[in-house]
Amino acid sequence: MSFYCLKHVAKLQHCAIPASFRLHDMLHQQWRLLLISWSSSYAFRERAISSEHSYYYLLQDFPVIFEPSQKQLTEAQTLFTRGESKFVTSILEYDKLDKLPYVLPEIAFIGRSNAGKSTLINAICCAGNKLARTSKKPGHTRLLNFYTIANKLLLVDTPGYGFRSPKYFEELVQRYIVDRKRLRNSCLLIDSRQGFKSNDLDALTIMEDYGLSYQIVLTKVDCVTRGNMLRLLNDVYDLIHKTNCCLPQVFPVSAKRRKGLAELRCFIASTTNNLKQTD
């Protein structure tokens, strides 16, 4: 008779279940939780790069200037997923940036509250939810959070603008992206479900006014139909054509489906001079 049948019979007969059975049940539950955690981890699921994990097919009617080779994609994935990624520090005051223990190129993730900045950082590092803290509530990130990637570069998770943005947003975030010399590039995240809002346009205007390099990353693409996505891409490219500092290419991504991450990783590695492979 199986363990579960014996357990059921013991319950019906008001008998105590032997300790060996209770131990077996406890171990079974622990292994079950471990397997769920293991199977849902990014490191377990994302091993090989294929076209199935790319959104470049959405860009077939739009300009694409960054087309990395398979070797370059693999090299970038190795940098982000096999090197040590860890939290460095949180900064509230701009003047304390000089005390960072690393002198590395930096990439900033900026966008509206709940645009998916922290989630995307976790996804491209294959860190599950263990690197950057995430929340379903907008405005969870309140400081400049720095994460080192294999001691080669720093990713910077910034507080979101818009709903529940901190009062010191302009003093901290705007000053950081405008004055920071180590900042190589900024990823301007736009929620694909909502498209550009007025505060997104304000952020874009700041980038243009100060001549700052940035690229647009469309997040949560898995939540949008293909037809709506193509209409959004049309609108975004029309906007990009009017800019001077924006990379003339969009990066559509889905942290949940792990799609579009390889190209974004590769672009970040390239802009921070961490890409060695050439065609």
Disulfide bonds with the S-S distance in Angstrom:
none
